Amino acid sequence: MKFKSLYSRIALTFAVLILLFGGMCGGLDFFAAKRHQQEIVQRLSQDLAKHIADHWPLVKANHLDTATIGELFHMLMVVNPSIEMYLLDKDGVIKAHQAPPGRVQLTQVRLEPIRAFLANQPLPLLGDNPRNPEQASVFSAAALQQGGIPVGFLYIILTGDAYQQQAEHVWGGHIFQSAIWISLGALLLTLLVGLGVFAAITRRLDALTCTVAAFEEADFVGGLHVCPKITASSDEIGILARTFERMAERIGNQMQLIKHQDELRREMIADVSHDLRTPLTSLQGYLETVLRKADDLPLVERQRYLSVAVRQSRRVSLLADELFELAKLECEATRPNCETFFIQELAQDVLQKFQLAAETKAVNMNTVWPNELTSVYADIAMIERVLTNLLDNALRHTPAHGTITVTVEPGLHLVKLRIADTGEGISPPQLAGLFDRHSPLRQNASKKHGGGGLGLLICKRIVQLHGSKITANSRLGHGTAF
């Protein structure tokens, strides 16, 4: 079974932690209970060895009376079968005991625990068990002296073989078994409750995951419909759900915008293909005619054909330049290289470029701006491109003896630049979509004037890059103002 879901991983981790925690607590409880039991036994019999040494002569003539204490040891062990008594010399060597032959496996016990016991160190203290060297036991001890001279020790093991046998039966008894089953039941109940709580928590996450997956399968269209109970929650899952909803709304809007832009791009490609097909077809036709009839065509006719071909090639070149410029402006990496300059000086320079064409067409070009120069912060090359496009359009659409006026109106934070002409004007339906890619005026401009008809789109994009906007007002027969 593969644990891939969040709930299965949490459940497995929680179960392992519960088992580890339960085992650790059980081990600690067992150890603490055993130490507590040893402490109680040692405290209850702490003065047993001293009491026997005070009331029974164990030393005679500065020597241990090993011959006469056998009867004492036997009597005391009959009275209390759990104890085992040993008589030690001052080096800890066992001099007397009351055990069957071969049962005592040590000939000497360590004196460090005995000295700690006599010094009243904290209990329990464990010493050597001569019958079972591998298992230290609690004990009672008393120093044996005569005339202030240390002779040996009375060493009593308080948990002897009989005690250990009874203790083993206790661990397997009803009370201990009941405690084990109660502990296991408590662990199991804790595990089940924890798994139930985790299931309730992860159920909302599962629902949110399924909702996001459905949103993805729908190509990020239609919004993210999360259960209101999840979004109404004030915890982290509710916050996450509400964040996902806002994110899905933005993604949906962006997908719609991308699709819309893609449709516009497809329309643009179709329009450009149509615009290119006409001049290219004309160019190809005239060139083929010149090529086939090179020997029969008069010189004047040949020059006319070549002039038309050159004009069509220029139209294709202009359209390609405008497309490249518009694509570069629509790139997200394009940013204006802004600097401070005087807008009147730039406008005057652009007007001078059209002065000769205006005089040839008998069009007046006027300026209306304050005597003091007005500084602006913008990309001078981009703004020059805007002025060039707008003045070129105005000059093409203004009849003889008409007027083009460039007005500069300084404001508090912005400068309004107005280019107005007295040309033919634009009808309201055409004015509404003037700056769109599919504007009818774009196709008309391409057909009439040989350009790509993308000048206004380029102007709009440049102005947008500067954080501003461009608008147009017009009346048929009264001209247009940008």
C-alpha positions as CSV (number, residue, x, y, z in Angstrom):
1,M,0.0,0.0,0.0
2,K,1.4,3.4,-1.0
3,F,0.8,6.3,1.3
4,K,0.4,9.1,-1.1
5,S,-2.5,11.1,0.4
6,L,-1.9,13.6,3.2
7,Y,-4.3,11.8,5.5
8,S,-2.6,8.4,5.1
9,R,0.8,10.0,5.8
10,I,-0.6,11.8,8.9
11,A,-2.4,8.7,10.1
12,L,0.7,6.6,9.7
13,T,3.0,9.1,11.4
14,F,0.5,9.6,14.2
15,A,0.1,5.9,14.8
16,V,3.9,5.4,14.9
17,L,4.2,8.3,17.4
18,I,1.4,6.9,19.5
19,L,3.1,3.5,19.6
20,L,6.5,5.0,20.4
21,F,5.1,7.3,23.0
22,G,3.1,4.5,24.6
23,G,6.1,2.2,24.6
24,M,8.3,4.9,26.1
25,C,5.7,5.8,28.7
26,G,5.2,2.1,29.6
27,G,8.9,1.5,29.9
28,L,9.3,4.6,32.1
29,D,6.4,3.6,34.2
30,F,7.8,0.1,34.7
31,F,11.2,1.5,35.6
32,A,9.7,4.1,37.9
33,A,7.5,1.5,39.6
34,K,10.4,-0.9,40.1
35,R,12.6,1.8,41.5
36,H,9.8,3.0,43.7
37,Q,9.2,-0.5,45.0
38,Q,12.9,-0.9,45.7
39,E,13.0,2.4,47.6
40,I,10.0,1.4,49.7
41,V,11.6,-2.0,50.6
42,Q,14.9,-0.4,51.4
43,R,13.4,2.3,53.5
44,L,11.3,-0.1,55.5
45,S,14.3,-2.3,56.3
46,Q,16.9,0.4,56.4
47,D,17.7,-0.2,60.1
48,L,17.4,-4.0,60.0
49,A,21.1,-4.7,59.9
50,K,21.9,-2.1,62.5
51,H,19.2,-3.5,64.8
52,I,20.5,-7.0,64.5
53,A,24.1,-5.9,65.1
54,D,23.1,-3.9,68.2
55,H,21.2,-6.8,69.8
56,W,23.2,-9.8,68.8
57,P,27.0,-10.4,69.6
58,L,28.6,-10.9,66.1
59,V,32.1,-9.9,67.2
60,K,34.2,-11.7,69.8
61,A,37.8,-10.8,70.7
62,N,38.1,-8.4,67.8
63,H,37.1,-11.1,65.4
64,L,33.9,-12.1,63.6
65,D,32.2,-14.9,65.5
66,T,31.4,-17.0,62.4
67,A,30.8,-20.2,64.4
68,T,27.9,-18.9,66.5
69,I,26.0,-16.8,64.0
70,G,24.8,-19.7,61.8
71,E,21.9,-20.4,64.1
72,L,21.0,-16.6,64.0
73,F,21.1,-16.4,60.3
74,H,18.9,-19.5,59.9
75,M,16.3,-18.2,62.4
76,L,16.1,-14.7,60.8
77,M,15.7,-16.1,57.3
78,V,13.0,-18.5,58.5
79,V,11.2,-15.5,60.0
80,N,11.6,-13.4,56.8
81,P,12.3,-15.7,53.8
82,S,12.8,-12.7,51.4
83,I,16.1,-11.7,53.0
84,E,19.6,-13.2,52.6
85,M,22.2,-12.4,55.3
86,Y,26.0,-12.3,54.9
87,L,28.9,-11.6,57.3
88,L,31.7,-9.6,55.7
89,D,35.1,-8.7,56.9
90,K,36.4,-5.2,56.6
91,D,37.5,-5.9,52.9
92,G,34.1,-7.2,51.9
93,V,35.1,-10.9,51.8
94,I,32.2,-13.1,52.7
95,K,33.0,-15.0,56.0
96,A,29.6,-16.5,56.8
97,H,26.2,-17.1,55.2
98,Q,23.3,-19.4,55.4
99,A,22.8,-20.6,51.8
100,P,22.9,-24.1,50.3
101,P,26.3,-25.2,49.0
102,G,27.0,-23.8,45.5
103,R,24.4,-21.1,45.7
104,V,26.7,-18.3,46.6
105,Q,28.6,-17.3,43.5
106,L,30.6,-14.4,45.0
107,T,33.4,-14.5,47.6
108,Q,33.6,-10.8,47.9
109,V,31.2,-7.8,47.5
110,R,31.9,-4.2,46.6
111,L,32.1,-1.9,49.6
112,E,31.3,1.4,47.7
113,P,27.5,0.8,47.9
114,I,27.8,-0.2,51.6
115,R,29.8,3.0,52.4
116,A,27.2,5.1,50.5
117,F,24.4,3.4,52.5
118,L,26.1,4.0,55.8
119,A,26.7,7.7,54.7
120,N,22.9,8.1,54.3
121,Q,23.0,8.7,50.6
122,P,19.7,9.0,48.7
123,L,17.8,5.7,48.3
124,P,17.4,3.3,46.6
125,L,21.0,2.0,46.6
126,L,21.8,-1.3,44.9
127,G,24.6,-3.6,46.0
128,D,26.1,-6.9,44.9
129,N,23.9,-10.0,45.2
130,P,26.2,-12.9,46.0
131,R,23.6,-15.5,44.8
132,N,22.8,-13.6,41.5
133,P,25.8,-11.4,40.6
134,E,24.1,-10.2,37.3
135,Q,21.3,-8.5,39.2
136,A,22.0,-5.8,41.8
137,S,19.7,-5.7,44.8
138,V,18.7,-3.3,47.6
139,F,20.2,-4.1,50.9
140,S,20.7,-3.2,54.5
141,A,24.1,-3.0,56.1
142,A,25.7,-2.2,59.4
143,A,29.3,-1.7,60.4
144,L,30.7,-4.2,63.0
145,Q,33.2,-2.7,65.5
146,Q,34.8,-3.6,68.8
147,G,36.5,-1.0,70.9
148,G,36.3,1.5,68.0
149,I,38.2,-0.9,65.7
150,P,36.3,-1.8,62.4
151,V,36.0,-5.6,62.1
152,G,33.5,-6.1,59.3
153,F,29.9,-5.6,58.1
154,L,26.6,-7.3,58.4
155,Y,25.2,-7.3,54.8
156,I,21.5,-8.2,54.2
157,I,20.0,-8.6,50.7
158,L,16.4,-7.5,51.1
159,T,15.1,-8.9,47.8
160,G,16.4,-12.4,47.8
161,D,15.5,-15.4,45.6
162,A,12.2,-15.9,47.4
163,Y,11.2,-12.3,46.9
164,Q,12.2,-12.4,43.2
165,Q,10.1,-15.5,42.6
166,Q,7.0,-13.8,44.2
167,A,7.7,-10.6,42.2
168,E,7.6,-12.5,38.9
169,H,4.2,-13.9,39.9
170,V,3.0,-10.3,40.7
171,W,3.9,-9.0,37.2
172,G,1.8,-11.8,35.7
173,G,-1.0,-11.2,38.1
174,H,-4.5,-9.9,37.5
175,I,-3.8,-6.3,38.6
176,F,-0.8,-5.9,36.3
177,Q,-2.5,-7.5,33.4
178,S,-5.5,-5.2,33.9
179,A,-3.2,-2.2,33.9
180,I,-1.6,-3.3,30.6
181,W,-5.0,-3.8,29.0
182,I,-6.3,-0.5,30.2
183,S,-3.1,1.3,28.9
184,L,-3.5,-0.4,25.5
185,G,-7.1,0.6,25.4
186,A,-6.3,4.2,26.2
187,L,-3.6,4.2,23.4
188,L,-6.1,2.7,21.0
189,L,-8.8,5.2,21.9
190,T,-6.3,8.1,21.6
191,L,-5.3,6.7,18.2
192,L,-8.9,6.5,16.9
193,V,-9.8,9.9,18.2
194,G,-6.7,11.4,16.6
195,L,-7.4,9.7,13.3
196,G,-11.0,11.0,13.4
197,V,-9.8,14.6,14.1
198,F,-7.2,14.3,11.3
199,A,-9.9,13.0,8.9
200,A,-12.1,15.9,9.7
201,I,-9.3,18.4,9.1
202,T,-8.0,16.8,5.9
203,R,-11.5,16.3,4.5
204,R,-11.7,20.0,3.8
205,L,-8.2,19.9,2.2
206,D,-9.3,17.0,0.0
207,A,-12.4,18.9,-1.1
208,L,-10.3,22.0,-1.8
209,T,-7.8,19.8,-3.8
210,C,-10.7,18.3,-5.9
211,T,-12.1,21.7,-6.6
212,V,-8.7,23.0,-7.8
213,A,-8.2,19.9,-9.9
214,A,-11.7,20.4,-11.5
215,F,-10.7,24.1,-12.2
216,E,-7.6,22.9,-13.9
217,E,-9.5,20.3,-16.0
218,A,-11.8,23.1,-17.1
219,D,-8.8,25.0,-18.6
220,F,-9.0,27.6,-15.8
221,V,-12.4,28.8,-16.9
222,G,-15.5,29.2,-14.9
223,G,-14.0,30.1,-11.5
224,L,-13.2,28.1,-8.4
225,H,-16.4,27.0,-6.7
226,V,-15.3,26.1,-3.1
227,C,-17.8,25.0,-0.5
228,P,-19.1,28.0,1.5
229,K,-18.5,26.1,4.7
230,I,-14.8,25.9,3.9
231,T,-14.4,29.5,2.9
232,A,-16.4,30.7,5.9
233,S,-13.8,29.1,8.3
234,S,-11.4,31.5,10.0
235,D,-8.6,29.0,10.3
236,E,-5.6,28.5,7.9
237,I,-7.7,26.2,5.6
238,G,-10.4,28.8,5.2
239,I,-7.7,31.5,4.5
240,L,-6.2,29.1,1.9
241,A,-9.5,28.5,0.3
242,R,-10.3,32.2,0.0
243,T,-6.8,32.8,-1.4
244,F,-7.4,30.1,-4.0
245,E,-10.7,31.7,-5.0
246,R,-9.0,35.1,-5.5
247,M,-6.2,33.5,-7.4
248,A,-8.6,31.5,-9.6
249,E,-10.5,34.7,-10.4
250,R,-7.3,36.4,-11.4
251,I,-6.2,33.4,-13.4
252,G,-9.6,33.2,-15.1
253,N,-9.4,36.9,-16.0
254,Q,-5.9,36.5,-17.3
255,M,-6.9,33.5,-19.4
256,Q,-9.7,35.4,-20.9
257,L,-7.4,38.3,-21.6
258,I,-4.9,36.0,-23.2
259,K,-7.6,34.4,-25.3
260,H,-8.8,37.8,-26.3
261,Q,-5.3,39.0,-27.2
262,D,-4.8,35.8,-29.1
263,E,-8.0,36.4,-31.1
264,L,-6.8,40.0,-31.7
265,R,-3.4,38.7,-32.8
266,R,-5.1,36.2,-35.2
267,E,-7.2,39.0,-36.6
268,M,-4.2,41.2,-36.9
269,I,-2.3,38.5,-38.8
270,A,-5.3,38.0,-41.1
271,D,-5.5,41.8,-41.7
272,V,-1.8,42.1,-42.3
273,S,-1.9,39.1,-44.7
274,H,-4.7,40.8,-46.6
275,D,-2.8,44.1,-46.6
276,L,0.4,42.5,-47.8
277,R,-1.4,40.4,-50.5
278,T,-2.6,43.4,-52.4
279,P,0.7,45.3,-52.8
280,L,2.7,42.1,-53.3
281,T,0.3,40.9,-56.0
282,S,0.5,44.3,-57.7
283,L,4.3,44.4,-57.4
284,Q,4.6,40.9,-58.8
285,G,2.2,41.6,-61.7
286,Y,4.0,44.8,-62.8
287,L,7.4,43.2,-62.5
288,E,6.3,40.2,-64.5
289,T,4.8,42.4,-67.2
290,V,8.0,44.4,-67.5
291,L,9.9,41.1,-67.6
292,R,7.8,39.5,-70.3
293,K,7.3,42.6,-72.5
294,A,10.7,44.2,-71.9
295,D,11.4,44.5,-75.6
296,D,7.9,45.6,-76.7
297,L,7.0,48.2,-74.0
298,P,7.7,51.8,-74.7
299,L,10.1,53.6,-72.3
300,V,7.3,55.7,-70.8
301,E,5.1,52.7,-70.1
302,R,8.0,50.8,-68.6
303,Q,8.9,53.7,-66.3
304,R,5.2,53.8,-65.2
305,Y,5.2,50.1,-64.4
306,L,8.4,50.3,-62.5
307,S,7.2,53.3,-60.5
308,V,4.1,51.4,-59.4
309,A,6.2,48.5,-58.4
310,V,8.6,50.7,-56.4
311,R,5.6,52.4,-54.7
312,Q,4.1,49.0,-53.8
313,S,7.5,47.8,-52.4
314,R,7.7,50.9,-50.2
315,R,4.2,50.1,-49.0
316,V,5.2,46.6,-48.0
317,S,8.4,47.9,-46.4
318,L,6.4,50.5,-44.4
319,L,3.9,47.9,-43.2
320,A,6.7,45.6,-42.1
321,D,8.4,48.5,-40.2
322,E,5.2,49.3,-38.5
323,L,4.5,45.7,-37.5
324,F,8.0,45.3,-36.1
325,E,7.7,48.6,-34.1
326,L,4.3,47.6,-32.7
327,A,5.5,44.1,-31.8
328,K,8.5,45.7,-30.0
329,L,6.3,48.1,-28.1
330,E,3.9,45.4,-27.0
331,C,6.8,43.4,-25.6
332,E,6.7,43.4,-21.8
333,A,10.4,44.1,-21.6
334,T,10.0,47.4,-23.4
335,R,10.3,50.4,-21.1
336,P,10.6,54.1,-21.9
337,N,14.0,55.6,-21.6
338,C,12.8,58.8,-19.9
339,E,14.6,62.1,-19.6
340,T,13.7,65.7,-19.1
341,F,13.2,67.9,-22.2
342,F,11.2,70.9,-23.4
343,I,8.0,69.7,-25.2
344,Q,7.8,72.9,-27.3
345,E,11.3,72.4,-28.7
346,L,10.5,68.8,-29.7
347,A,7.1,69.8,-31.3
348,Q,8.8,72.6,-33.2
349,D,11.4,70.2,-34.6
350,V,8.7,67.8,-35.8
351,L,6.7,70.6,-37.4
352,Q,9.7,71.6,-39.4
353,K,9.9,68.2,-40.9
354,F,6.4,68.6,-42.3
355,Q,6.8,72.3,-43.2
356,L,7.7,71.7,-46.9
357,A,4.9,69.2,-47.4
358,A,2.4,71.6,-45.7
359,E,3.5,74.5,-48.0
360,T,3.2,72.3,-51.0
361,K,-0.3,71.3,-50.0
362,A,-1.2,74.9,-48.9
363,V,-1.9,73.8,-45.4
364,N,-1.3,76.2,-42.5
365,M,0.5,74.9,-39.4
366,N,0.1,76.9,-36.2
367,T,1.3,76.6,-32.6
368,V,-0.4,77.7,-29.4
369,W,1.7,77.4,-26.3
370,P,3.0,79.6,-23.5
371,N,6.1,81.7,-23.9
372,E,7.9,79.9,-21.1
373,L,9.2,76.5,-22.1
374,T,7.5,73.5,-20.5
375,S,9.6,70.6,-19.4
376,V,8.4,67.1,-19.4
377,Y,9.9,63.7,-18.3
378,A,9.4,61.1,-21.0
379,D,11.2,59.1,-23.7
380,I,12.0,61.8,-26.3
381,A,12.3,59.4,-29.2
382,M,8.9,57.8,-28.4
383,I,7.1,61.1,-28.1
384,E,8.7,62.3,-31.3
385,R,7.2,59.1,-33.0
386,V,3.8,60.0,-31.6
387,L,3.9,63.6,-32.9
388,T,5.2,62.4,-36.3
389,N,2.4,59.9,-36.7
390,L,-0.4,62.4,-35.6
391,L,1.0,65.2,-37.8
392,D,1.3,62.9,-40.7
393,N,-2.3,61.8,-40.4
394,A,-3.5,65.4,-39.9
395,L,-1.6,66.5,-43.0
396,R,-3.0,63.7,-45.1
397,H,-6.6,64.4,-44.1
398,T,-6.5,68.2,-44.2
399,P,-7.5,69.7,-47.5
400,A,-5.8,72.7,-49.2
401,H,-6.0,76.0,-47.2
402,G,-6.8,74.0,-44.1
403,T,-5.1,74.4,-40.7
404,I,-3.2,72.2,-38.3
405,T,-2.8,73.5,-34.8
406,V,-0.4,72.1,-32.1
407,T,-1.4,73.2,-28.6
408,V,0.5,72.8,-25.3
409,E,-1.4,73.3,-22.1
410,P,0.8,72.9,-18.9
411,G,-0.9,71.5,-15.8
412,L,0.0,70.9,-12.2
413,H,1.5,67.4,-12.8
414,L,0.7,66.7,-16.5
415,V,1.0,68.4,-19.8
416,K,-1.8,68.2,-22.4
417,L,-0.6,68.1,-26.0
418,R,-3.3,68.7,-28.6
419,I,-3.0,68.2,-32.4
420,A,-6.1,69.4,-34.2
421,D,-6.9,69.7,-37.9
422,T,-9.7,71.1,-40.1
423,G,-10.0,68.0,-42.2
424,E,-12.8,65.7,-43.1
425,G,-13.4,64.4,-39.6
426,I,-14.4,60.9,-38.4
427,S,-17.9,59.5,-38.0
428,P,-19.0,58.5,-34.5
429,P,-19.2,54.8,-35.2
430,Q,-15.6,54.8,-36.6
431,L,-14.4,57.1,-33.8
432,A,-15.5,54.6,-31.1
433,G,-13.1,52.0,-32.3
434,L,-10.4,54.3,-33.6
435,F,-7.5,52.8,-31.6
436,D,-8.5,49.2,-32.0
437,R,-6.8,46.7,-34.3
438,H,-9.9,46.0,-36.3
439,S,-10.7,49.7,-36.9
440,P,-12.2,50.3,-40.3
441,L,-10.1,53.4,-40.6
442,R,-7.0,51.2,-40.5
443,Q,-7.9,49.3,-43.6
444,N,-8.9,52.6,-45.3
445,A,-5.7,54.2,-44.4
446,S,-3.7,51.2,-45.8
447,K,-5.6,51.3,-49.1
448,K,-5.6,55.1,-49.6
449,H,-2.2,56.1,-48.4
450,G,-0.1,53.1,-48.9
451,G,0.8,52.7,-45.2
452,G,0.1,49.9,-42.8
453,G,-2.6,51.8,-40.9
454,L,-0.9,51.0,-37.6
455,G,0.2,54.5,-36.7
456,L,-2.6,55.1,-34.1
457,L,-2.0,51.7,-32.5
458,I,1.7,52.7,-32.1
459,C,0.7,56.0,-30.6
460,K,-1.7,54.5,-28.1
461,R,0.9,51.9,-27.0
462,I,3.6,54.6,-26.5
463,V,1.3,56.8,-24.5
464,Q,0.3,53.8,-22.4
465,L,3.9,53.0,-21.7
466,H,4.2,56.5,-20.2
467,G,1.3,55.9,-17.9
468,S,-1.0,58.3,-19.8
469,K,-3.8,58.1,-22.4
470,I,-4.7,59.4,-25.8
471,T,-8.2,60.3,-26.9
472,A,-9.8,61.7,-30.1
473,N,-12.6,64.1,-30.7
474,S,-14.1,64.6,-34.1
475,R,-17.1,65.9,-36.1
476,L,-17.7,65.1,-39.8
477,G,-16.7,68.1,-41.9
478,H,-15.1,70.0,-38.9
479,G,-11.9,68.1,-38.4
480,T,-10.3,65.9,-35.7
481,A,-8.3,66.6,-32.5
482,F,-6.0,64.1,-30.7
